[in-house]
Structures are given as C-alpha cells and as structure tokens.
Amino acid sequence: MAGIQRVVLDPNICHGKACIKGTRIPVSLILDELAAGHSFDQIIDQYPSLVREDIVAAIEYASLLTKERIEILP
C-alpha cells in the first residue's frame, strides 16, 4: 500500500478532508466517480491532474478506513 502516501490530510486544504497530494481533489470525489460506474480513464479525462496511481491510492485509503478493529476493554 505504498500508494497511500499520495493521500494527504491537511487542515488548510479542503477543510482537512483526505485529498490527493498536490491537488484539491478529495478522495471521496474519486470514490463517488467509481461508485457511479466511471472507469479510471473517464475519471482522468474529467480530472486531468490525476493519474491512475492516485485513483488506486484513493481505493487503498478507503480500504484502510473500512478495516474493523475489535478491542477488549479491561
């Protein structure tokens, strides 16, 4: 998951939402485009500052957020 380094969280960019590094494109926007059935190429055509690795990084980031963790409290 080395691509995850392409995702940044900066309170001064997009109100601290996860974005692709060097852009103001939120990870959530990329995921919305994928959920709508758009291909990587269609997304890149619509947002030319993105590359395939950025879209993969957005998916990796979302995957990390969905990992369930169970903790047993004392």
DAQUISUL-V681138 format. One record per pair of residues at least 6 apart in sequence whose C-alpha atoms are under 6 Angstrom apart, sorted by the first residue. I is the first residue (numbers start at 1). GAP is how many residues later the second one is. D is the distance in whole Angstrom. If there is no record, write none. Layout:
# DAQUISUL-V681138
i->[I | I]
gap->[GAP | GAP]
d->[D | D]
This chain:
# DAQUISUL-V681138
i->[3 | 4 | 6 | 6 | 7 | 7 | 7 | 8 | 8 | 8 | 9 | 9 | 9 | 10 | 18 | 18 | 19 | 19 | 19 | 27 | 44]
gap->[54 | 53 | 14 | 15 | 12 | 13 | 14 | 10 | 11 | 13 | 7 | 8 | 9 | 6 | 8 | 9 | 6 | 7 | 8 | 31 | 6]
d->[5 | 5 | 6 | 5 | 6 | 5 | 6 | 6 | 5 | 6 | 5 | 6 | 5 | 5 | 6 | 6 | 5 | 4 | 5 | 5 | 6]
